[in-house]
Every structure is written in structure tokens, then in C-alpha cells.
């Protein structure tokens, strides 16, 4: 690469050039994940190299390319702080007994006649509190599978219920990495993103809950495995002081969210409250609690599924997602500032006449991204980079885009056997993706309902005014 290049020497990529660059990136990620089982981080570094060489052919020098990468990261700095706070909050919730209390009281409400809806609600609360569908499925989900099959409920139905609840919580939780990633990529306020999702996910959740309730009534005369549940509760009470006071951190976070307090102070307030409860109520040493805020929990209950959940959290646990996001944002900066995305979006916009079609295209593109790349993270990031300016030009608020990214990427990953999410859920619950997919009601109804609502004009929020796209190609650096 040359170290200097006049700005006038740069060329705008043609459509074929831009398409081949993006296709190469998708191909590298797909082949690396599916055939070579390579680290996604390493693949993204290769993608940055490919994008950089492609930009260099257009006349961009090293300094300009680095400037584009820096711009991609700097635009999302505020969300990076939230990623760090998520790890702190989860660890604090574990130490304070907040999660233990949720599990303990949730088990109390498990009855045959309402097993499926109660299980879905329990998984939802657990996933909202932890910000992870994987952790919920791997803990509470395993317990519910055992209970349900003992009662005679078909395993695919139970698995579908668990995944519906877990993915709802993951999608709506301010502590979820995909929720924050969608807001960050879309450059949308976190709570505006969550409130936007309520318009489509809320009705879907109610439909799924009613369906599971009707199914569950058919098993009202079944028996539940009280011994297994008692064992789980005994393990919790042996290590935590279970009482309603431990739920105070969640209450504080929810109240501050309703009052529209920024995410950072809300999370800090909830974390501080949880630390105080951990020391005063759970009788943990202040030093061990502070250490867990970085390294995560290390509570041993001799109950494998519980230990898996209670060993999560901490700043260190967020480093995988955070580092992935930083590399992906740098890649997105090159694709955007060197106009690859502008060229592709211009071609797409020429065929999209209505805002509803843009929503449908976003959701379908994210689903295809999951199919080809096997990861919701990349589908969200690339989707945000590809469609952001299109929403501005159509005068549609970006919270509609952030919502569509989640519905197309976060939810559908559980429905595809070869994605990381689908493979994890299938192996953990012992039910194949193709068997449970029809019963993962929330995951496939939500995207369809969102597209329908868009064409009906429901929750298709408009921005204050249409934004004219301005070329923000980096200026050549001077020595």
C-alpha cells in the first residue's frame, strides 16, 4: 500500500465491485465457520484485510482506511460502555441472590394445568434478568424439560415453549448483547429500541402464551416430579438467603427504565444495590463481590445446571462479544466510509418504493445472513451497516430498523439447525431444531407479524424529516 494518495484520485466503487467485496466477506465468514471451524474474530480480521485491499484499489491510502475504521468504532463508543456494565450487572445479580430468588419462586408456580405458560413466563423473566437465552435454556430450560416429559408433554412442544420464552427475554433485556448490538449498530437509544420492539413482540408474546395455555390444559391431570424440584430449591436455599428483598435491584432498574433514565446510570444503580444486598443479606465479603464483578460468579451448589448459570457474569465474560463488536465496527467503517454500502443501498433503494418493503427486506436479509453465516451477531452488524442510510432516506425512524434487525436475526437463529444458536438449543434440550421449530411460536410468528404490521402502517414510526445522505468518505491525512 502507498502511504499517500490525493483525495481526487479516489474512485467510487461500481456496483459489481461493491457486491463482490461484500460477497467475499460473507463467503469468508461462511466457509470459515461451517467448514474450517475457525474463530469468528480471526475471520473478521481477514475480512478487514479484504475490505482494505478493495478500498486501496479505489485510491484510499492506509491513513484514510485507518481513519474509516476509527470512525466506525467511535460512532458506537457509548454502547461499548453498556457492554461492560452488562457483565457487572449480571455478576451483581448472582451475588445478591436475585437470580436465585427468581428461580426459587418460579418453581413454586409450576403446576400441570399451567405448566407451559408458566414455564414460558419463567424463562422470560430469567432471560430478561440475565440477558441470555443460552443461559436460560441451559439451566431453567433443562429443568423444565425434565418436568414436562415426566408429565407426558411432548418434548418438541416443551422445547418450543422454552425457546420462545428465553428468546423473548433475550430480545427485550437491556442486558442482552444482541439487544445492545442492534441498538448500537442502528445508532438508536437502547430504551427506544426496546420500546419499539414491544409493538410487535408484545402481541406475538400474547398469542404464544394463549396457545401454550390451551395446550397445557390438556395435561391438567398429570403429576409433577416434586423430588427434582425440591432438590433444586434445596440447593438454592443452601447457598442463598431467599427473600423478596433480593428482587430490589430488578425493581430499581425497571423503575428507572420506565422513567427513561439513561441505561448507564440505571445499570449502575441496580448494580450498587445488588452489591449492598450481597454483602448485607447474603453475607458475602466485600472483596469477593468486587472480584466477581470482573471475573464472574464462582458459586458451587453441586447442581450442574445451577452452577452453569451462577458461574456467569463479570466484565471478563463480555470480552468475547465486545472484541467481536469492535472488529466488526471497524470493518463496517471501511464499508461505509469507502462507499461500498452506499453503492449497494442505492441499488436496493431503486427497487424499494415503500417503507414496509424496507422493513420486510431488512428482516429477510438478516434471516439469509443467519443461514449463510450461522451467527446473529454478523447479521445484525452487516444489516445495520447496509440499511441504516436507507431508513434515513425513507424518513423511517431507526428504531424500526433496530427492531427489524432483532426480528430477522436474533429470533430466527434458533430456527436454523446449523447456526450456533440452533445447534446449542438442540444439543442442550435433546430435541432437533426441525422438531421444535414449529413450536417455537414467538421466533417465527414475530418476524411475520412485524412485516404484516409494516404493510398495515402499524408501528412504522417516521423520523422528524427525511435525511439527505452525505458522502462522508475520509479525507486523506496529511503528515
Secondary structure, DSSP 8 states (H G I E B T S, - for coil): --S---GGG-----HHHHHHHHHHHHHHHHHHHHTS---HHHHHHHHHHHHHHHHHHTT--HHHHHHHHHHHHHTTHHHHHHHHHHHHHHHHHHHTTHHHHHHHHHHHT--GGGHHHHHHHHHHHHHHHHS-HHHHIIIIIHHHHHHHHHHT--HHHHHHHHHHHHHHHHHH-TT-HHHHHHHHHHT--HHHHHHHHHHHHHHHHHHHHHHHHHHHGGGTT----HHHHHHHHHHHHHHS---GGGGHHHHHHHHHHHTT--HHHHHHHHHHHHHHHHHHTS---HHHHHHHHHH------S-HHHHHHHT--SGGGGHHHHHHHHHHHHHHHHHHHTTHHHHHHHHHHTT--SHHHHHHHHHHHHHHHHHHHS-HHHHHHHHHHHHHHHHHHHTB-HHHHHHHHIIIIITGGGG-TTSHHHHHHHHHHT--HHHHGGG-HHHHHHHHHHHHHHHHTTT--B-SS--------------
